[in-house]
């Protein structure tokens, strides 16, 4: 053996390679780049919101006619908002898009309140306020964390 130092370096490099490969193999698989992670988070948020809306609708104890009207109102307002957003220039700000969505939600809320009886209206308003507060808290915790 010409140089024991070189021999030790080769052994150290080999061991390091073996262990790092094993450690990497044990890490959870990556789902891809950051944009796919954002897409996944966005889908989770949508699913969470759908569940909350279904919960509110269950609390309202809607008649079948009311449920059908609400579904139509939400679909129509969503379609109108999407059309307006698609008509915006490509460089439109997020604020512009959010303004359109807020307007659509406010219009839908007003139409929905018109088809609910007074007891249902009180429940609807209380649940919407509760949802609004939950969303504020989530935003605060994201900013902190």
N, C-alpha and C positions, 0 to 999 in steps of 0.2 A: 504494500500500500504506500503510494507515493506521499500523499498529504492527507492525514486524518481529518483535518479541518474541512476539506472538500467533501469527504465521505459523510461527515456529520451534517453538512448543509443539504446534501442530497436526501438524507434520511428525514431531516426536519421538513424539507419542502414536500416530500412524499406524504408524510403524516399530515401536514397542514392541508394538502390537497384532498386527502381522503376524508378528514374530519369536516372540512368546509363543505364538501359535496354531500356528505350525510346530513349535515345541518340544513343545507338548502333544500334537500329533498323532504325534510320534515316540516318545512314552512307551508302554510296553507297556500293553495294555488291562487295566483293572481287572476282577477276577473278581467284584466286588460288595463287599458289606460284610464286616466282620470275622468275622461268624458263618459266612459261606460259606467264608472262608479257614480257619477252625477246622474246619469240616466236611470240607474237602479234606484238611487235615493229618490228621484222624482217619481218613479213608479210607486215606491213604497208610500210616499206622501199622498199620492192620488188614491191608493187603496185605503189608506187610513181615513181620508176625507169621505170616501164613499161609505165606509163603515159608520162614520159619525152621522152622515146624512140619513142613512138607513135607520140608525138608532133614534134620531129626532122624529122621523116619519112614523116610527112605531109608537113613540110616546104620544103623537098627535091622534092616534086612533082614527085614521082617515077612512071615510067612506070610499068605496071603489071609484065613484065618480070624481071625488076630490083627488084621489091618487092619480087617476088618469089625467086630470087637468093639470096637476102639478108637474107631472112628467112632461106633458106637452109644453108647458110654460118654460121649464128648465131647458128643454131641447131647443125651442125656438130662440130663446135668449142666448144660448151658447152658440147656435149657428150664426145669429146676427153678429155677435161679438167676433167670432172667427172671421167672418166676412170683412168686418171693419179692420181687423188686425192685418189680414192678408192684403188689404188695399193700401195699407201704410207703406211708405217708402222703405226700402231695405235697411236704411240707416236710421230708422225711427228708434227713439230711445225706449228703454225698458219702461220708463215712467209713462210714456204714451200708451204702450200696450196695457199696462196696469190700469190706467185711467179708463180705458175701454172696458176691461173686464169688471172693474168696480161698478161702472155704470150699468152693465148688463146684470150684475148680481143685484144691484139696488132695484132695477126695474122688475126683475123676477120676484124679489121679496115683496114688492108692492102688489104685484098681481096675485101672488100666493096668499097674502094677507086678506085680499078681497074675497077669496073663496072659503076662508076658514071662519068658523063661528068664533064668538068672543072667547070662549074657554081655550080653544085651539090657538087663537092668536096670542093669548098670554103665554102659553107653553112655547110657542114658536119664537116669540121675542126673547123669552128667558133663555132658551137653548141657544139661540143665535148669539146672545150676549156672553153666555158661558163659553161658547166656542171661540169667540173673539178674544176673550181673556186667556184662554189656553194657548192660542196662537201667539199672543203677545209674550207670554211666559217662555214659549219655545224660542222665539226670536231673541229674547234677553239671554237665555241660557246659551244659545249659539254664539252670541257676541262675547260672552264671558269665557266660554270654553274653547 
